[in-house]
Amino acid sequence: MNDVQLVESWAQLSPVILPFLVRCGAAVMCGGVIGFERELKGKPAGFRTNILICLGSAMYMCVGLLLVSLGGERGIDPTRIAAQVVTGIGFIGAGCILQAGGRVTGLTSAATIWVVAGIGLVAGAGFPMLAFLSSWIVVVTLAVLGKVERRFLDPGRSDDRSHEAAGD
């Protein structure tokens, strides 16, 4: 235990700080864009929530990759970290889903939380441009396809999508 370093040295930190900041910064921007769209619609998982989920996922992925690159213990696998993020975020997303009077609401919010965590993992893995592209696809899906659903789908349908279009 005495050989465990308590604080990283500048020699360790200097080569990783810029990639870490770029990856986490990309996650913050991606989560912010999606969160802004959700905030404009008055959804419970809005601006700050989406930023924090995306940033947290990116940080977990960065830590996994740092441990591997620093030659830590054998058997470190950053994909296991990603898998745990997916599992954990599913628990948070489940809290958004409500059922009342035969109506289910919150599925889109739960799905948004889940996909924002995925975008954070992409950014944290070192692919900020793919994270930005993914964020754009999500915003288009939320903003444009919601309007398409309201216009072309029968509002009286009994499946989740009609409830999502009306309430989420």
Phi, psi and omega in degrees: 000334181292336181274002178281125181281131183276330181224138180291150179271163178298326179298325176284321188282322188302321180283345184251347187292317180294311176301322178297314181294321178296314182295313179291323176297319177298318179297318178298315180295317180296312178297325179293318180297314180291317179297325178297317178298318180292323179295319178300330179270003177071030181275151184295325177266090187253221190303296185294321181300312181293324176298312183295321178295314181294316179297315180300317179298318179297318180296317178300317181293318178300317180298316178300315179292324177296317180299320178293314184291333179278002176071037178296202182302149175293150178092001176285126184228108182297340178290335176291324176296314179301318180297322179289327175298314180300315180295312182295320182290332175299325177295316179295315180299324180300331178291344179274342187271126180235147173234129178208128176058038179078004178253140176247126177233161176094000181295320179293321177297317179297317179294324179295316177301316181297314182288327177296322175297320177298319178296321176298320177296320178297313179296316180295332179283352176104023180235065184297327179294322175293325177296317178297317178298316178299319179297318178299316179299318180295314180298317177299317179300313182291315186280310187279312185290335173298319178293321178298315179301312182297327183279317190256340180266142180295121181295344180272002180299150185262002179272173185298328185295322179293324178291323178297316181297324183279322190239349184226000000 
